[in-house]
Amino acid sequence: MVLAAGTEEVAIARGRLREIIQQRALVLAEPKKEFTLASGERSRFYFNMKKVTMERDSAGLIVTCILPILPAGVDQVGGLETGAVPIIEALVIHPAGPRHGFFVRKREKEHGLKEKIEGNFDPEQASIIVDDVTTTGDSVMERESGGSARIQQLGIPYRAVFSLSDFKI
């Protein structure tokens, strides 16, 4: 069972995390330039979330924001390399988080056990999938704009800590 933080604690954590993302992760393109996103789309802004997810205090804020929205009873969390990995680790380390974590490689390893899924994954158990940013939903859907809508259309529950409108762009 997930022990959710109080509503006020989550609101404070969410506000602080939004500020950190705005300051550290949101990168605006230079005039007349654009970024190419993982989806192949072009954008005037980019969220470099590793600057946030790979830092202790921010990771704690992320966990505080995610734990209350996790479905009860789901004890394994995973996602794609590399964006999801620090979030998975932060959730698994937390005493109230899922006990098991895994990540999915873009390509099967060519050495060792040649695994595509690394960590503790049981295909017979329900999983929570996390990612640092969702644009089109392609990454989470194994490379299938409107990521949350696309995922929900497939009947998969989708929860986000933030949406684009939460940031000053």
NORUR-V743303 format. One record per residue. N is the residue number from 1. RES is the residue in three letters. PHI is phi in degrees with one decimal (* if undefined). Layout:
BEGIN
N,RES,PHI / N,RES,PHI
END
This chain:
BEGIN
1,MET,* / 2,VAL,-85.3 / 3,LEU,-92.6 / 4,ALA,-80.5 / 5,ALA,-70.1 / 6,GLY,-62.0 / 7,THR,-56.4 / 8,GLU,-65.7 / 9,GLU,-62.1 / 10,VAL,-65.5 / 11,ALA,-62.0 / 12,ILE,-65.9 / 13,ALA,-62.0 / 14,ARG,-61.9 / 15,GLY,-62.9 / 16,ARG,-65.4 / 17,LEU,-63.7 / 18,ARG,-59.6 / 19,GLU,-61.3 / 20,ILE,-63.5 / 21,ILE,-62.1 / 22,GLN,-57.7 / 23,GLN,-78.8 / 24,ARG,-100.5 / 25,ALA,-103.8 / 26,LEU,-77.8 / 27,VAL,-117.1 / 28,LEU,-96.4 / 29,ALA,-70.4 / 30,GLU,-65.3 / 31,PRO,-51.9 / 32,LYS,64.9 / 33,LYS,-125.2 / 34,GLU,-141.4 / 35,PHE,-95.4 / 36,THR,-97.2 / 37,LEU,-85.8 / 38,ALA,-56.1 / 39,SER,-74.0 / 40,GLY,94.4 / 41,GLU,-69.8 / 42,ARG,-104.9 / 43,SER,-148.4 / 44,ARG,-84.1 / 45,PHE,-140.7 / 46,TYR,-147.7 / 47,PHE,-100.2 / 48,ASN,-90.7 / 49,MET,-69.2 / 50,LYS,-61.5 / 51,LYS,-64.4 / 52,VAL,-105.8 / 53,THR,-69.7 / 54,MET,-102.8 / 55,GLU,-140.3 / 56,ARG,-54.4 / 57,ASP,-63.6 / 58,SER,-64.5 / 59,ALA,-60.4 / 60,GLY,-63.0 / 61,LEU,-64.7 / 62,ILE,-60.0 / 63,VAL,-61.4 / 64,THR,-59.3 / 65,CYS,-78.9 / 66,ILE,-84.2 / 67,LEU,-50.5 / 68,PRO,-67.4 / 69,ILE,-101.0 / 70,LEU,-76.5 / 71,PRO,-67.5 / 72,ALA,-63.9 / 73,GLY,86.2 / 74,VAL,-86.9 / 75,ASP,-115.2 / 76,GLN,-137.6 / 77,VAL,-127.8 / 78,GLY,-151.5 / 79,GLY,176.7 / 80,LEU,-84.2 / 81,GLU,-65.2 / 82,THR,-103.1 / 83,GLY,-61.1 / 84,ALA,-82.5 / 85,VAL,-57.4 / 86,PRO,-65.1 / 87,ILE,-69.8 / 88,ILE,-58.5 / 89,GLU,-61.3 / 90,ALA,-62.4 / 91,LEU,-68.4 / 92,VAL,-68.7 / 93,ILE,-70.3 / 94,HIS,-68.6 / 95,PRO,-58.4 / 96,ALA,-95.8 / 97,GLY,-85.4 / 98,PRO,-59.5 / 99,ARG,-79.9 / 100,HIS,-120.6 / 101,GLY,-131.3 / 102,PHE,-153.3 / 103,PHE,-138.4 / 104,VAL,-108.4 / 105,ARG,-77.1 / 106,LYS,-67.6 / 107,ARG,-135.3 / 108,GLU,-60.0 / 109,LYS,-61.7 / 110,GLU,-97.3 / 111,HIS,-136.2 / 112,GLY,61.0 / 113,LEU,-82.7 / 114,LYS,57.5 / 115,GLU,-80.5 / 116,LYS,-96.1 / 117,ILE,-107.8 / 118,GLU,-111.7 / 119,GLY,106.1 / 120,ASN,-110.2 / 121,PHE,-116.4 / 122,ASP,-118.3 / 123,PRO,-63.8 / 124,GLU,-84.0 / 125,GLN,-107.3 / 126,ALA,-66.3 / 127,SER,-126.8 / 128,ILE,-105.9 / 129,ILE,-108.8 / 130,VAL,-119.2 / 131,ASP,-151.8 / 132,ASP,-79.6 / 133,VAL,-146.5 / 134,THR,-123.6 / 135,THR,-105.2 / 136,THR,-104.3 / 137,GLY,90.3 / 138,ASP,-60.8 / 139,SER,-60.8 / 140,VAL,-66.1 / 141,MET,-89.9 / 142,GLU,60.4 / 143,ARG,66.4 / 144,GLU,-78.5 / 145,SER,* / 146,GLY,121.9 / 147,GLY,-56.1 / 148,SER,-65.3 / 149,ALA,-65.1 / 150,ARG,-62.2 / 151,ILE,-65.6 / 152,GLN,-65.1 / 153,GLN,-62.1 / 154,LEU,-84.6 / 155,GLY,82.9 / 156,ILE,-98.3 / 157,PRO,-60.3 / 158,TYR,-131.3 / 159,ARG,-131.0 / 160,ALA,-123.6 / 161,VAL,-74.1 / 162,PHE,-136.7 / 163,SER,-122.6 / 164,LEU,-56.4 / 165,SER,-68.0 / 166,ASP,-77.0 / 167,PHE,-117.6 / 168,LYS,-87.3 / 169,ILE,-122.4
END
